[in-house]
Amino acid sequence: MKQRKLRINGHSHLLPYPEEIPQFMKDKGIFWVDKDRKYMLQKDWNRPITDSSFFLNEKLAWMDHFKIDHAVVLNLSQLYGNGLRLEEMKQALRFQNDFNARIQHEHPSKFTCGFVVHPGFVRGACWEIERCVEVLGMQLLCLPTHYMDTIGTWRCIFDEENEPIFELANKYNLAIEIHPYDGEKFIKLENTSWRFHLIWMLAQCADAYHFLTLNGYYNKYPNMRVCFAHGGQLAQINLGRRIQGFDGRPDLFEGMEHPRKAVAHENIFFDTLVHDTGSLELLIKNQTSKQVIMGLDDPYPLGEMESDKQSSYPGKILDLAIERDIITREESEDIWQDNILQWLCGDDQKAKDKLINRITS
């Protein structure tokens, strides 16, 4: 009898319970959750907690209900540390990383958790990578599309100054998640009608993909596998314009790699969270189904959550894609399992077997 493929969610988030967040995080206005679990908060910012599965026990019940075997938990975007003083940033990121490490250690069959560093402080970032990999046993590095450097300038993550981070990722055979946030801090537009989540986050991903490919990091660091959140959605529709621009103005791209070379590259992945089958079809036509992983972005309302208003449920987009002959059922199963294992472990079969054993034990 053929064994059922695993259902692994490659893009998930988890909030600490209010009592798990250190008091200094609230005192400094960095991040906290109110005691009634209704809001996540920062200084001059708050956001409603829209589903109980933001929290651990409720998340486990949610996963069981929807038959999700395992989830990749990313860092919270609010804890990238941009604009914080050095010591506050170090403490906040260490809290996030230690929290995620504990979740992975206590629930190894259910969670693989990521850790985060601040690229503005490269030496400290490298030390934290070493700690998270060698001491905490973590294998997924979460990075923002953009970050604030030490003089207050916003930069793309794939800046050459960050090559020491990528060298370590290559050494440790790490998976990397690239996720957007903080656009309203450097894009000079009024924050209205959720424009930074609905429009600019996708542009931030496209910008990061632009520089990953131009710098050829997918080949320079062959043991580093990068996944872009939200399907790198604008990067897919923008591919032709980038190619034409490269060919038409080669003077602007001296020493850089042609955009075509990165298309469907084995070390570049994208999640499925594009919200419609037309976008998913374009993603698969550009990159092939092998470079696509399941990403639910739960429990956020822009994730694939159970919702009558949004006519949604976890896994709906792949079910629709099968119905519309965009992918086969076998390709759907690979997106849920094999492709995620490839992103997380690369060609290390022992690591893949170890992860499968963790999940199924």
C-alpha positions as CSV (number, residue, x, y, z in Angstrom):
1,M,0.0,0.0,0.0
2,K,1.4,3.4,-1.0
3,Q,2.3,5.5,2.1
4,R,0.5,8.8,2.4
5,K,2.6,11.9,1.7
6,L,3.1,14.3,4.5
7,R,1.4,17.6,4.6
8,I,4.0,20.2,5.7
9,N,3.2,23.8,5.9
10,G,6.3,25.8,4.9
11,H,5.1,29.2,6.1
12,S,3.6,29.5,9.6
13,H,3.7,31.9,12.5
14,L,3.4,31.5,16.3
15,L,2.9,34.0,19.1
16,P,4.2,33.5,22.6
17,Y,1.5,33.5,25.3
18,P,1.5,36.9,27.0
19,E,3.2,35.6,30.1
20,E,6.1,34.2,28.1
21,I,7.1,37.6,26.8
22,P,9.8,39.3,29.0
23,Q,8.7,42.5,30.8
24,F,11.5,44.5,29.2
25,M,9.8,44.0,25.8
26,K,6.7,45.8,27.0
27,D,8.7,48.4,29.0
28,K,10.7,49.3,25.9
29,G,7.7,49.2,23.6
30,I,9.3,46.5,21.5
31,F,6.6,43.9,21.4
32,W,4.0,42.3,23.7
33,V,0.6,40.6,23.7
34,D,-2.2,41.9,26.0
35,K,-3.3,39.6,28.8
36,D,-6.7,38.9,27.2
37,R,-4.9,37.7,24.0
38,K,-6.8,40.1,21.8
39,Y,-4.0,42.3,20.5
40,M,-0.3,42.1,19.6
41,L,1.3,45.5,20.4
42,Q,4.3,47.7,19.9
43,K,4.8,51.3,20.8
44,D,2.3,53.4,18.8
45,W,1.1,50.2,17.0
46,N,-1.4,47.3,17.6
47,R,-3.0,44.6,15.6
48,P,-5.9,42.4,16.5
49,I,-5.2,38.7,17.1
50,T,-7.7,37.3,14.6
51,D,-7.5,33.6,15.4
52,S,-6.8,31.5,18.5
53,S,-4.2,29.4,16.5
54,F,-1.7,32.2,16.9
55,F,-0.9,30.4,20.2
56,L,0.8,27.0,20.7
57,N,-2.0,24.7,22.1
58,E,-4.6,26.2,19.8
59,K,-2.2,25.9,16.8
60,L,-1.7,22.2,17.5
61,A,-5.5,21.7,17.6
62,W,-5.8,23.6,14.4
63,M,-3.1,21.5,12.7
64,D,-4.8,18.3,13.8
65,H,-8.2,19.5,12.5
66,F,-6.8,20.3,9.1
67,K,-4.5,17.2,9.0
68,I,-1.3,19.3,8.8
69,D,1.5,17.0,9.9
70,H,4.2,19.6,10.4
71,A,4.7,23.4,10.2
72,V,7.7,25.6,9.5
73,V,7.5,28.5,12.0
74,L,9.1,31.7,10.9
75,N,10.1,34.6,13.1
76,L,7.6,37.3,13.9
77,S,8.1,40.2,11.4
78,Q,7.7,42.6,14.3
79,L,11.0,41.3,15.7
80,Y,13.4,42.1,12.9
81,G,14.8,44.8,15.2
82,N,14.9,47.7,12.8
83,G,15.4,51.0,14.5
84,L,16.1,49.6,17.9
85,R,19.2,50.4,20.0
86,L,21.9,47.7,19.7
87,E,21.4,46.1,23.1
88,E,17.6,46.2,22.8
89,M,17.8,44.6,19.4
90,K,20.1,41.9,20.6
91,Q,17.8,41.0,23.5
92,A,14.7,41.1,21.4
93,L,16.1,38.8,18.7
94,R,17.6,36.4,21.3
95,F,14.2,36.1,22.9
96,Q,12.6,35.3,19.5
97,N,15.3,32.7,18.7
98,D,15.3,31.1,22.1
99,F,11.5,30.9,22.0
100,N,11.5,29.3,18.6
101,A,14.2,26.9,19.6
102,R,12.2,25.8,22.6
103,I,9.1,25.2,20.6
104,Q,11.1,23.0,18.1
105,H,12.8,21.1,21.0
106,E,9.6,20.5,22.9
107,H,7.5,19.6,19.8
108,P,9.9,18.1,17.3
109,S,7.3,16.1,15.4
110,K,5.2,19.2,14.8
111,F,7.5,22.2,14.3
112,T,10.7,23.2,12.5
113,C,11.4,26.8,13.6
114,G,13.5,29.5,12.1
115,F,15.8,32.0,13.7
116,V,16.5,35.7,12.8
117,V,19.5,38.0,12.8
118,H,20.0,41.7,12.1
119,P,22.1,42.2,8.9
120,G,23.0,45.8,10.0
121,F,25.4,44.3,12.5
122,V,27.1,41.6,10.4
123,R,29.6,40.3,13.0
124,G,27.0,39.9,15.7
125,A,24.7,38.3,13.1
126,C,27.3,35.7,12.3
127,W,27.8,35.0,16.0
128,E,24.1,34.5,16.4
129,I,24.0,32.2,13.4
130,E,26.7,30.0,14.9
131,R,24.8,29.9,18.3
132,C,21.5,29.0,16.7
133,V,23.0,26.3,14.5
134,E,25.6,24.8,16.8
135,V,23.9,25.2,20.2
136,L,20.2,25.4,19.5
137,G,20.1,22.9,16.5
138,M,18.2,25.2,14.1
139,Q,18.6,25.0,10.3
140,L,16.3,27.8,9.0
141,L,17.6,31.4,8.8
142,C,14.8,34.1,8.5
143,L,15.9,37.3,6.9
144,P,13.9,40.5,6.0
145,T,13.8,41.7,2.4
146,H,15.1,45.1,3.7
147,Y,16.8,46.3,6.8
148,M,18.1,49.5,8.4
149,D,21.9,49.8,8.6
150,T,23.9,51.5,11.4
151,I,23.6,54.9,9.8
152,G,19.8,54.7,9.2
153,T,19.9,53.8,5.5
154,W,17.5,51.2,4.3
155,R,19.2,48.4,2.2
156,C,18.2,45.2,0.4
157,I,19.2,42.0,2.2
158,F,21.2,40.8,-0.8
159,D,23.7,43.6,-0.5
160,E,27.4,42.5,-0.9
161,E,28.1,43.7,2.7
162,N,26.0,40.7,3.9
163,E,28.2,38.1,2.1
164,P,29.6,36.9,5.5
165,I,26.1,35.9,6.5
166,F,25.6,34.0,3.2
167,E,29.0,32.3,3.6
168,L,27.9,30.9,7.0
169,A,24.6,29.9,5.5
170,N,26.5,28.0,2.8
171,K,28.8,26.4,5.4
172,Y,25.9,25.2,7.5
173,N,23.7,24.1,4.6
174,L,20.9,26.4,5.7
175,A,17.5,27.1,4.3
176,I,16.7,30.8,4.2
177,E,13.3,32.4,4.3
178,I,13.0,35.9,2.8
179,H,10.0,37.8,4.2
180,P,8.9,41.5,3.7
181,Y,8.0,44.0,6.4
182,D,8.5,47.6,7.6
183,G,7.8,49.0,4.1
184,E,5.9,51.9,5.7
185,K,9.1,53.0,7.4
186,F,11.0,53.7,4.2
187,I,8.3,54.1,1.4
188,K,7.0,57.6,1.7
189,L,3.3,57.0,1.4
190,E,0.5,57.3,3.9
191,N,-0.2,53.9,5.6
192,T,-3.8,53.5,4.4
193,S,-6.1,50.8,3.1
194,W,-3.5,48.1,4.0
195,R,-1.4,49.1,1.0
196,F,1.9,48.0,2.6
197,H,0.6,44.4,3.1
198,L,-1.4,44.2,-0.1
199,I,0.9,45.9,-2.6
200,W,4.3,46.9,-1.2
201,M,5.2,43.7,0.6
202,L,5.1,42.0,-2.8
203,A,7.2,44.7,-4.3
204,Q,9.7,44.2,-1.5
205,C,10.0,40.5,-2.3
206,A,10.5,41.3,-6.0
207,D,13.2,43.8,-5.1
208,A,15.1,41.2,-3.0
209,Y,14.7,38.6,-5.8
210,H,16.1,41.2,-8.2
211,F,19.4,41.5,-6.3
212,L,19.7,37.8,-5.3
213,T,19.7,36.9,-9.0
214,L,21.8,39.8,-10.3
215,N,24.5,39.0,-7.7
216,G,24.4,35.3,-8.6
217,Y,24.3,34.2,-5.0
218,Y,22.3,31.1,-5.9
219,N,25.5,29.7,-7.6
220,K,28.1,31.5,-5.4
221,Y,26.6,29.8,-2.3
222,P,25.4,26.4,-3.6
223,N,24.5,25.0,-0.2
224,M,22.2,27.9,0.6
225,R,18.6,27.5,-0.5
226,V,16.4,30.7,-0.5
227,C,12.6,30.8,-0.4
228,F,10.6,33.9,-1.0
229,A,7.4,34.5,0.9
230,H,4.0,35.1,-0.8
231,G,5.2,33.4,-4.0
232,G,7.5,36.3,-4.8
233,Q,4.4,37.3,-6.6
234,L,5.4,40.5,-8.3
235,A,8.8,39.0,-9.2
236,Q,6.9,36.5,-11.5
237,I,4.9,39.1,-13.5
238,N,8.0,41.4,-13.6
239,L,10.4,38.9,-15.1
240,G,10.1,40.0,-18.7
241,R,10.6,43.7,-17.8
242,R,13.8,42.8,-15.9
243,I,15.1,40.8,-18.8
244,Q,14.4,43.6,-21.3
245,G,16.0,46.1,-18.9
246,F,19.1,44.0,-18.6
247,D,19.4,43.5,-22.3
248,G,18.6,47.1,-23.2
249,R,20.9,48.9,-20.7
250,P,23.8,46.5,-20.1
251,D,25.8,49.5,-18.9
252,L,23.7,49.5,-15.7
253,F,24.5,45.8,-14.9
254,E,28.2,45.5,-15.5
255,G,29.5,42.4,-13.8
256,M,26.1,41.1,-12.9
257,E,24.3,37.9,-13.8
258,H,21.5,37.8,-16.4
259,P,18.0,37.4,-14.9
260,R,17.3,34.4,-17.1
261,K,20.0,32.4,-15.4
262,A,18.1,32.3,-12.2
263,V,14.7,31.2,-13.5
264,A,13.7,27.8,-12.1
265,H,17.1,27.5,-10.4
266,E,17.2,24.5,-7.9
267,N,18.3,26.8,-5.0
268,I,15.4,29.3,-5.3
269,F,12.0,28.5,-4.0
270,F,8.6,30.3,-3.7
271,D,5.6,29.5,-1.5
272,T,2.1,29.0,-2.8
273,L,0.5,32.0,-1.0
274,V,-0.5,34.0,-4.1
275,H,-4.3,33.8,-3.5
276,D,-5.5,32.8,-7.0
277,T,-4.8,30.1,-9.5
278,G,-3.8,32.5,-12.3
279,S,-0.9,33.7,-10.2
280,L,0.0,30.2,-9.2
281,E,0.0,29.1,-12.8
282,L,2.4,31.9,-13.8
283,L,4.6,31.0,-10.8
284,I,4.7,27.4,-11.9
285,K,5.2,28.2,-15.6
286,N,8.2,30.5,-14.7
287,Q,9.8,28.4,-12.0
288,T,8.4,24.8,-12.4
289,S,6.4,23.1,-9.7
290,K,9.6,21.7,-8.2
291,Q,10.6,25.1,-6.9
292,V,7.2,25.7,-5.2
293,I,6.4,24.9,-1.5
294,M,3.2,24.9,0.4
295,G,2.8,28.2,2.4
296,L,-0.3,28.9,4.4
297,D,0.9,32.0,6.3
298,D,-1.4,31.0,9.1
299,P,-3.0,32.3,11.3
300,Y,-3.0,35.8,9.6
301,P,-6.1,36.8,7.7
302,L,-4.0,37.1,4.5
303,G,-3.1,33.4,5.0
304,E,-5.0,30.4,3.8
305,M,-7.4,30.2,6.7
306,E,-10.8,28.7,7.1
307,S,-13.1,31.6,6.2
308,D,-16.6,31.7,4.6
309,K,-16.2,35.4,3.8
310,Q,-12.9,34.7,1.9
311,S,-14.2,31.4,0.6
312,S,-11.0,29.8,1.8
313,Y,-9.5,26.9,3.8
314,P,-5.9,25.5,4.2
315,G,-4.8,23.9,0.9
316,K,-7.6,25.3,-1.2
317,I,-5.3,26.8,-3.9
318,L,-3.7,23.5,-4.7
319,D,-7.1,21.7,-4.8
320,L,-8.3,24.3,-7.3
321,A,-5.0,24.0,-9.3
322,I,-5.6,20.3,-9.6
323,E,-9.2,20.8,-10.7
324,R,-8.1,23.3,-13.4
325,D,-5.2,21.1,-14.7
326,I,-2.5,23.5,-13.6
327,I,-0.8,20.8,-11.6
328,T,-1.2,17.1,-11.1
329,R,-2.1,15.4,-7.8
330,E,1.5,14.1,-7.6
331,E,2.9,17.6,-8.1
332,S,0.5,18.8,-5.3
333,E,1.8,16.1,-3.0
334,D,5.4,17.1,-3.8
335,I,4.6,20.8,-3.0
336,W,3.3,19.6,0.4
337,Q,6.3,17.4,1.2
338,D,9.2,16.7,-1.2
339,N,9.8,20.3,-2.3
340,I,9.8,21.5,1.4
341,L,12.2,18.8,2.4
342,Q,14.5,19.8,-0.5
343,W,14.3,23.5,0.6
344,L,15.0,22.7,4.2
345,C,17.7,20.0,3.7
346,G,19.0,20.3,0.2
347,D,20.6,17.1,-1.2
348,D,21.4,15.8,2.3
349,Q,19.4,12.6,2.3
350,K,20.3,11.8,5.9
351,A,18.9,15.2,7.0
352,K,15.7,14.5,5.1
353,D,15.3,11.1,6.6
354,K,16.0,12.5,10.1
355,L,13.3,15.1,9.6
356,I,10.8,12.6,8.3
357,N,11.5,10.4,11.3
358,R,10.9,13.4,13.6
359,I,7.6,14.0,12.0
360,T,6.3,10.5,11.9
361,S,7.7,9.2,15.2
